[in-house]
């Protein structure tokens, strides 16, 4: 009987020690700071915000995207799909993709295509390939891409002289899931057959707010060209006299 009591006493002590250790372990786990998820977000800027072009020149808008300090990392696959465990406003973006939006550049007198162009035929591969297989981008890392290419509208001819500007470009993400669309007042929208109107989760991760502009130099008038030609002929005559 005495041996049994001693055995139970040892077992009780073991249980108490285990319980204390378990409490300490769980306390330590709760005290260890868990890194909070940061949004995938960055800044967008034009690599050449201003410039001078001719009336028949195309204009490619190149943008540089830079991940902000503390941003989630970004990687993509061969289909421009996001492969990193990135989030935006609490929504997981893994399985979503990158896209682009603009507003404000004058059309007409310009027409445009997405990507490096030069147009007028849209080459989608030239646009999407820029977002394929992005290596790991951490906070502070950047990549550059051609957003759009503007070219003189062939139905209107050369672009008149002047300065043309736009003020909004955005790099956006499609989320992997769809959501039911609502109107401006928050009411759910439906298709004609009564089914819910579904849309992709689309959010901007960077916006270029600074102005992009191109100044078009005018085509010289015929009289100006004639004077220029006479001037060159005169210079040639003077040079011959000097040589003689």
C-alpha positions in Angstrom: 0.0 0.0 0.0 2.8 2.4 0.9 4.5 1.7 -2.5 1.3 2.6 -4.3 0.9 5.9 -2.5 4.5 6.8 -3.3 4.0 5.8 -7.0 0.8 8.0 -7.2 2.7 10.9 -5.5 5.5 10.7 -8.2 2.9 10.6 -11.0 1.1 13.6 -9.5 4.4 15.5 -9.4 5.1 14.6 -13.0 1.7 15.8 -14.1 2.2 19.1 -12.3 5.6 19.6 -13.9 4.2 18.8 -17.3 1.4 21.2 -16.8 3.7 24.0 -15.7 6.0 23.4 -18.8 2.9 23.4 -21.1 1.7 26.7 -19.7 5.2 28.2 -20.1 5.4 27.0 -23.7 2.0 28.3 -24.7 2.7 31.6 -22.9 5.9 32.0 -24.8 4.1 31.3 -28.1 1.6 34.0 -27.4 4.3 36.4 -26.4 6.3 35.9 -29.6 5.3 38.8 -31.9 3.7 37.5 -35.1 4.7 39.6 -38.2 1.6 41.3 -39.5 0.7 41.0 -43.2 1.4 44.2 -45.1 -0.4 45.2 -48.2 1.1 44.7 -51.6 1.5 48.4 -52.5 4.1 50.7 -54.1 4.7 53.8 -56.1 4.5 54.4 -59.9 6.5 57.0 -61.8 7.3 57.9 -65.5 10.8 57.2 -66.6 10.6 60.1 -69.1 7.8 62.4 -68.0 8.4 65.1 -70.7 9.8 65.2 -74.2 9.6 66.6 -77.7 8.2 64.5 -80.7 7.3 65.1 -84.3 3.7 65.1 -85.7 4.1 61.6 -87.0 6.0 60.0 -84.1 4.6 57.4 -81.8 4.9 57.9 -78.0 5.6 55.0 -75.6 4.8 55.6 -71.9 7.3 53.7 -69.7 6.6 53.3 -66.0 8.6 52.2 -63.1 6.9 50.4 -60.2 8.7 50.3 -56.8 7.5 48.3 -53.8 7.0 50.5 -50.7 8.9 49.9 -47.5 7.1 47.2 -45.6 5.1 46.0 -48.6 4.4 42.3 -49.2 6.8 40.7 -51.7 5.7 40.1 -55.3 6.5 37.3 -57.7 4.6 36.2 -60.9 4.6 33.1 -63.1 4.7 32.7 -66.9 1.1 33.9 -67.2 1.5 37.1 -65.1 -0.2 35.3 -62.2 0.8 36.3 -58.7 2.6 33.4 -57.0 3.7 35.1 -53.8 1.5 35.1 -50.6 0.6 38.7 -51.1 -2.4 40.6 -49.7 -4.3 43.8 -50.3 -6.9 45.1 -47.9 -7.0 41.6 -46.3 -7.7 39.9 -49.6 -5.2 37.2 -50.7 -3.8 37.9 -54.2 -2.1 34.6 -54.8 -3.6 33.3 -58.0 -4.6 36.8 -59.2 -2.7 38.8 -61.8 -1.3 42.2 -62.8 -3.0 44.6 -65.1 -2.9 48.3 -66.1 -5.3 51.3 -66.5 -5.0 54.9 -67.8 -7.1 58.0 -68.4 -6.7 61.4 -69.8 -4.4 61.2 -72.8 -6.0 62.8 -75.9 -7.7 60.3 -78.2 -8.0 61.8 -80.8 -5.7 63.1 -82.2 -3.9 60.0 -80.9 -4.9 56.3 -80.9 -3.2 53.8 -78.7 -2.3 50.2 -78.0 -1.3 48.6 -74.7 2.4 47.9 -74.3 5.4 48.9 -76.3 3.5 49.1 -79.6 4.3 50.7 -81.9 0.7 50.1 -83.2 -1.7 50.4 -84.8 -2.2 46.6 -84.4 -2.4 45.4 -80.8 0.2 42.8 -79.9 -1.0 41.5 -76.6 2.0 39.3 -76.1 4.2 42.4 -76.1 2.1 43.8 -73.2 1.6 40.7 -71.0 5.1 39.4 -71.4 6.4 42.3 -69.4 4.6 40.9 -66.3 5.7 37.3 -66.8 8.1 35.6 -64.5 8.9 38.5 -62.3 11.7 37.5 -59.9 11.2 38.1 -56.2 10.5 41.8 -55.6 11.0 42.8 -52.0 10.3 46.2 -50.4 12.3 48.8 -52.3 12.7 46.7 -55.5 11.5 48.0 -58.9 10.7 46.9 -62.4 10.0 49.0 -65.5 7.3 48.3 -68.2 5.8 49.9 -71.2 2.2 50.8 -70.3 0.9 52.2 -73.6 2.0 53.5 -77.0 0.2 56.4 -78.6 0.4 57.0 -82.3 -1.2 59.5 -84.7 -4.7 58.5 -85.5 -4.4 57.3 -89.2 -7.8 58.7 -90.0 -6.7 62.2 -88.9 -3.2 62.5 -90.2 -0.3 64.2 -88.5 -0.8 65.5 -84.9 -1.2 69.3 -84.7 1.6 71.1 -82.9 1.0 71.5 -79.1 1.5 69.9 -75.8 -0.5 66.8 -74.9 -0.7 65.5 -71.3 -2.2 62.8 -69.1 -2.2 62.6 -65.3 -3.4 59.1 -64.3 -1.8 55.8 -64.8 -2.3 52.8 -62.4 -0.8 49.4 -61.9 -3.6 47.2 -60.6 -4.2 43.6 -59.5 -7.0 41.1 -60.2 -7.8 39.1 -57.2 -8.2 35.3 -57.6 -11.9 35.4 -56.5 -15.0 37.1 -57.8 -17.5 39.2 -55.9 -21.0 40.3 -56.6 -21.1 43.8 -58.1 -22.9 46.6 -56.4 -24.0 50.1 -57.5 -22.8 53.4 -56.0 -25.3 53.0 -53.2 -24.2 49.6 -52.2 -27.1 47.6 -53.7 -26.4 44.2 -55.2 -26.6 44.0 -59.0 -28.1 41.2 -61.1 -28.0 40.0 -64.7 -31.2 40.0 -66.9 -31.8 36.3 -66.0 -31.7 37.1 -62.3 -28.3 35.7 -61.6 -25.8 37.7 -59.5 -23.6 40.1 -61.5 -20.1 38.9 -60.6 -16.8 40.9 -61.0 -13.2 40.3 -60.2 -11.6 42.0 -57.2 -9.7 44.8 -58.9 -7.6 47.3 -56.9 -4.8 49.7 -57.7 -1.5 49.0 -56.0 0.3 52.1 -57.4 -0.8 55.3 -59.1 1.3 57.8 -61.1 -0.1 61.1 -60.2 2.5 63.3 -61.8 1.8 64.6 -65.3 3.1 62.8 -68.4 3.4 65.1 -71.4 4.8 65.3 -75.0 5.2 68.5 -77.0 4.6 68.1 -80.7 6.7 70.3 -83.0 4.7 71.5 -86.0 5.4 70.6 -89.6 7.3 73.5 -91.3 5.1 75.5 -93.7 5.9 75.4 -97.5 7.2 79.0 -97.4 9.5 78.2 -94.5 10.8 75.2 -96.4 11.4 77.4 -99.5 13.4 80.0 -97.4 15.4 77.2 -95.8 16.2 75.8 -99.2 17.3 79.2 -100.6 19.4 79.8 -97.6 21.2 76.5 -98.1 21.8 77.3 -101.8 23.2 80.7 -100.8 25.6 79.1 -98.2 26.8 76.7 -100.9 27.5 79.6 -103.3 29.5 81.5 -100.6 31.5 78.4 -99.8 32.5 78.0 -103.5 33.7 81.6 -103.7 35.8 81.2 -100.5 37.4 78.1 -101.9 38.3 79.9 -105.2 
